[in-house]
Amino acid sequence: MKKYFAITALAASLSLGACSESTTDVNSSQPQLRLTSEMSTAHVSGTTLKSGGDIGFSEGATVDSLRITAVRTLISRIKLHRDKEDSTGDRDFKSQPVILTARADTSYVVTTQAIPAGTYDKVKFEFHKLSSSEANNVANDTNFRYFTQPDRATFVIEGILYKNGTPENFTYRSDATANLNLNIQPALTISEGTTATVALRYDPLMIFKTGQQILDPRDSKNESHIDNMIKNAIKALKK
């Protein structure tokens, strides 16, 4: 089953207070880049919809509101692109699979890595399922439990939907793959002895809400709309 979740990526110039998901020991004298994840909002709400809640463009069901409790993303590789004025070449930031977890009102530090000083104007995220060998290597790592199951998801969104006053838990799983090149606006310059932060910010409104209607994540008829929204819902900004 192919499903997507929209995200907004932000690049920031200084460290961000956060709860640590996983980190790497680093030498403080080198330039550091910290990767974090967060959500812009946990709530997706709108007007009360008529009974049945079907929407014409997708023929899919709608709900009254959603509350997202967690978003987990498997990223297989992260690459930084040098500014055109910087001729020293691109840089792999993370070449092994990493999981980003986001919850409401919480930022998670995923990893911190040393990178060469310089100016970076683009970041590339590769979203790909674990290979058989990768899945075997992390089979006993509970952090990867959502991504080593038979369908090998790349995105997992958990939350509560509300329809006609009745709440129901849901899990939205995606096996979507994509290579996303995001412009950092303005470009990120990092020098010796400093730490920069790149935050992946997930925006549920961008994917589940259209006008005043809120898509039901359980309904497969909504998949084509969700699939088409992922790239349109991503921006890269420097704080």
C-alpha positions as CSV (number, residue, x, y, z in Angstrom):
1,M,0.0,0.0,0.0
2,K,1.5,3.3,-1.1
3,K,1.0,6.3,1.2
4,Y,2.9,9.5,1.8
5,F,3.1,12.1,4.6
6,A,4.0,15.7,4.0
7,I,6.9,17.4,5.7
8,T,8.5,20.8,5.9
9,A,12.3,20.9,6.4
10,L,13.9,23.8,8.2
11,A,17.6,24.6,8.4
12,A,18.7,26.7,11.4
13,S,22.0,28.4,12.3
14,L,22.3,27.6,16.0
15,S,21.7,24.6,18.3
16,L,18.1,23.9,19.3
17,G,17.2,22.6,22.7
18,A,15.9,19.0,22.1
19,C,15.3,15.6,23.5
20,S,17.9,13.2,22.1
21,E,16.8,10.3,20.0
22,S,20.4,9.3,19.1
23,T,23.6,11.3,18.9
24,T,27.3,10.8,17.9
25,D,30.3,11.9,19.9
26,V,31.9,14.8,18.2
27,N,35.0,17.0,18.5
28,S,33.8,20.5,19.6
29,S,36.6,22.2,17.7
30,Q,35.2,21.1,14.3
31,P,32.1,22.5,12.7
32,Q,29.1,20.5,13.6
33,L,25.7,19.9,12.0
34,R,22.9,18.7,14.1
35,L,19.8,17.0,12.6
36,T,16.5,17.3,14.5
37,S,12.8,16.5,13.9
38,E,9.7,18.2,15.0
39,M,6.0,18.9,14.1
40,S,4.5,22.3,13.3
41,T,1.2,21.3,14.9
42,A,-0.4,18.1,16.1
43,H,-4.0,19.1,15.4
44,V,-5.8,19.1,12.1
45,S,-9.3,20.6,12.4
46,G,-12.0,22.1,10.3
47,T,-15.7,22.6,9.9
48,T,-18.2,19.8,10.7
49,L,-18.8,17.7,7.6
50,K,-22.1,16.2,6.5
51,S,-22.7,12.5,7.2
52,G,-20.7,10.2,5.1
53,G,-18.0,12.9,4.5
54,D,-17.2,11.9,0.9
55,I,-15.2,14.5,-1.1
56,G,-15.6,14.7,-4.9
57,F,-12.0,15.0,-6.0
58,S,-10.8,11.8,-4.4
59,E,-14.1,10.0,-3.7
60,G,-12.6,9.3,-0.3
61,A,-14.0,9.7,3.2
62,T,-13.4,12.6,5.5
63,V,-13.3,13.0,9.3
64,D,-14.1,15.9,11.7
65,S,-10.5,16.3,13.0
66,L,-7.2,14.5,13.6
67,R,-4.6,14.7,16.3
68,I,-1.1,13.4,15.3
69,T,0.8,11.7,18.2
70,A,4.0,10.6,16.4
71,V,5.6,10.7,13.0
72,R,8.5,8.4,12.2
73,T,10.5,8.6,9.0
74,L,13.2,6.3,7.6
75,I,15.9,8.3,5.8
76,S,18.4,6.2,3.9
77,R,20.9,9.0,3.1
78,I,21.4,12.7,3.6
79,K,23.7,14.8,1.4
80,L,24.7,18.4,1.7
81,H,25.2,20.5,-1.5
82,R,27.9,23.2,-1.6
83,D,26.9,26.7,-2.7
84,K,27.9,27.4,-6.3
85,E,30.6,29.8,-5.1
86,D,32.2,27.0,-3.0
87,S,34.2,24.7,-5.2
88,T,35.2,22.2,-2.5
89,G,32.5,19.7,-3.4
90,D,29.4,18.1,-1.9
91,R,29.3,16.2,1.4
92,D,27.6,13.1,2.6
93,F,26.1,13.9,6.0
94,K,24.6,10.5,6.7
95,S,25.2,7.5,4.5
96,Q,23.5,4.9,6.7
97,P,19.7,4.6,7.5
98,V,18.5,7.0,10.2
99,I,15.1,7.3,11.9
100,L,13.5,10.7,12.6
101,T,10.8,10.8,15.2
102,A,8.6,13.8,15.8
103,R,5.9,14.5,18.4
104,A,3.9,17.5,19.3
105,D,5.9,20.3,21.2
106,T,9.0,18.2,21.3
107,S,12.2,18.3,19.2
108,Y,14.4,15.3,18.9
109,V,18.1,15.4,18.1
110,V,18.6,12.5,15.7
111,T,22.4,12.8,15.1
112,T,25.3,15.3,15.3
113,Q,28.1,15.0,12.8
114,A,31.3,16.9,12.0
115,I,31.3,18.5,8.5
116,P,33.8,20.7,6.7
117,A,33.4,24.5,7.1
118,G,31.7,26.1,4.2
119,T,28.4,27.3,2.7
120,Y,25.7,24.8,1.9
121,D,22.6,25.8,-0.1
122,K,20.8,22.5,-0.7
123,V,20.2,19.3,1.3
124,K,19.1,16.0,-0.3
125,F,17.1,13.5,1.6
126,E,16.7,10.0,0.3
127,F,13.6,8.0,1.5
128,H,14.0,4.4,0.6
129,K,13.0,1.1,2.2
130,L,15.5,-1.0,4.1
131,S,17.1,-3.7,1.9
132,S,16.9,-7.3,3.1
133,S,20.5,-7.1,4.4
134,E,19.8,-3.8,6.2
135,A,16.6,-5.2,7.7
136,N,18.5,-8.2,9.0
137,N,21.3,-6.0,10.5
138,V,18.8,-4.0,12.6
139,A,16.3,-6.8,13.3
140,N,17.1,-6.6,17.0
141,D,17.1,-2.8,17.2
142,T,13.7,-1.7,18.6
143,N,14.1,1.8,17.0
144,F,13.7,0.1,13.6
145,R,10.7,-2.1,14.5
146,Y,8.3,-0.1,12.4
147,F,10.5,-0.4,9.3
148,T,11.6,-4.1,9.3
149,Q,8.0,-5.5,9.1
150,P,7.1,-7.3,5.8
151,D,5.9,-4.1,4.1
152,R,9.1,-2.2,5.2
153,A,7.5,1.2,5.7
154,T,9.3,4.5,5.1
155,F,6.8,6.7,6.9
156,V,4.7,5.8,10.0
157,I,2.2,8.3,11.3
158,E,0.2,7.6,14.5
159,G,-2.7,9.5,15.8
160,I,-6.4,9.8,16.8
161,L,-9.2,10.7,14.3
162,Y,-12.5,12.0,15.4
163,K,-15.7,11.4,13.4
164,N,-19.2,12.2,14.6
165,G,-17.9,12.7,18.1
166,T,-16.2,9.2,18.2
167,P,-12.4,9.0,18.6
168,E,-10.4,6.1,17.0
169,N,-6.7,5.4,17.0
170,F,-5.0,5.1,13.6
171,T,-1.6,4.2,12.1
172,Y,-0.8,5.5,8.7
173,R,1.9,3.5,7.0
174,S,3.7,4.4,3.8
175,D,6.2,2.5,1.7
176,A,6.8,5.6,-0.4
177,T,10.3,6.2,-1.8
178,A,11.7,9.6,-3.0
179,N,14.8,11.7,-3.5
180,L,14.0,15.2,-2.3
181,N,16.4,18.1,-3.0
182,L,15.5,21.1,-0.8
183,N,16.9,24.6,-1.2
184,I,18.1,26.2,2.0
185,Q,17.0,29.8,2.0
186,P,19.2,31.6,2.7
187,A,22.2,29.4,2.3
188,L,23.7,27.9,5.5
189,T,27.3,29.0,6.3
190,I,29.1,27.1,9.0
191,S,32.6,27.9,10.4
192,E,35.1,26.3,12.8
193,G,33.8,26.0,16.4
194,T,30.1,26.5,15.5
195,T,27.1,24.2,15.5
196,A,24.3,24.4,12.9
197,T,20.9,22.7,13.1
198,V,18.8,21.2,10.3
199,A,15.3,20.5,11.5
200,L,12.8,18.3,9.7
201,R,9.4,19.8,10.5
202,Y,6.3,17.8,9.7
203,D,3.2,19.7,8.9
204,P,0.0,17.5,9.1
205,L,-2.2,20.4,7.8
206,M,-0.3,20.2,4.4
207,I,-1.2,16.6,3.8
208,F,-4.5,15.8,5.5
209,K,-6.5,19.1,5.1
210,T,-7.8,20.4,1.8
211,G,-10.0,23.5,2.2
212,Q,-12.1,22.8,5.2
213,Q,-12.2,19.1,4.6
214,I,-9.9,16.6,6.4
215,L,-9.0,13.4,4.7
216,D,-9.6,10.1,6.4
217,P,-6.2,8.4,6.6
218,R,-7.8,4.9,6.7
219,D,-9.5,5.3,3.3
220,S,-7.4,4.0,0.3
221,K,-9.4,6.3,-2.0
222,N,-7.5,9.2,-0.5
223,E,-4.1,7.8,-1.4
224,S,-3.7,9.5,-4.8
225,H,-4.3,13.0,-3.3
226,I,-1.9,12.2,-0.4
227,D,0.7,10.9,-2.9
228,N,0.5,14.1,-5.0
229,M,1.0,16.4,-2.0
230,I,4.3,15.3,-0.6
231,K,6.7,17.3,-2.7
232,N,4.4,20.4,-2.8
233,A,4.4,20.5,1.0
234,I,8.2,20.7,1.6
235,K,10.2,23.8,2.1
236,A,13.8,24.4,3.4
237,L,14.4,27.5,5.5
238,K,17.2,28.9,7.6
239,K,16.2,30.3,11.0
